[in-house]
Amino acid sequence: MAGKFEIKAGKTGKFRFNLKASNGQIVLTSEAYESRSAAVKGITSVKKNAGNDKRFERKTAKDGSPYFVMKAANGEPIGKSEMYKTKKSMENGVASVGKHAPDAPVVDADAKPAAKPAAKAAAKPAAKPAAKAAAKPAAKPAAKKAPAKKAAAKKPAAKKPAAKKK
């Protein structure tokens, strides 16, 4: 499995993308974009600049954790990595962006949840008619038994008024 870019709308209505490695780990998270098309342009920039080591600014967080910021040719930040435990693991993250980004497909993460139930729903109706057809004959005898019970329940009620007449 190759890496992939996932675009997602945030709670504020802005869009972000993540570059995920082949193991599913997020390697790079984008800045917030005003529109989905702007996020796609950011992805194009990542793909274009992924092989250029000069586009990766290595940094250290206040707690000492190494991380990197990827910048476009104009110097604007495109995305940021996770916090790493070691510089070596950070360099592996930089290498992962270089490896996965250029050919990574773009997936709409917001569409994923809607797509899965639709796919399942499409598969289930095909199975349900057969199940319903088999279940209907079984359900009809059960339905016939239920009215018989009701009739039996009414008979004792009919006997009571007869008892009152005596």
Number of C-alpha atoms within 10 A of each C-alpha: 7 14 24 22 24 22 22 19 19 12 7 8 13 15 21 24 29 24 28 22 22 14 9 12 12 20 23 26 20 22 17 19 20 13 14 18 11 14 23 19 14 22 27 15 18 25 18 15 21 24 17 12 12 13 21 22 14 16 15 13 11 7 7 12 15 21 24 24 20 28 20 18 14 7 9 12 17 24 24 19 22 17 17 19 12 13 16 11 14 22 17 14 21 24 15 19 27 19 17 21 27 19 13 20 14 17 15 13 15 13 11 12 9 10 11 11 11 12 10 10 11 11 11 11 11 10 10 12 11 10 11 12 10 11 12 11 11 11 11 11 10 11 11 10 10 12 11 11 10 10 10 11 11 11 10 11 10 10 10 10 10 10 8 7 6 5
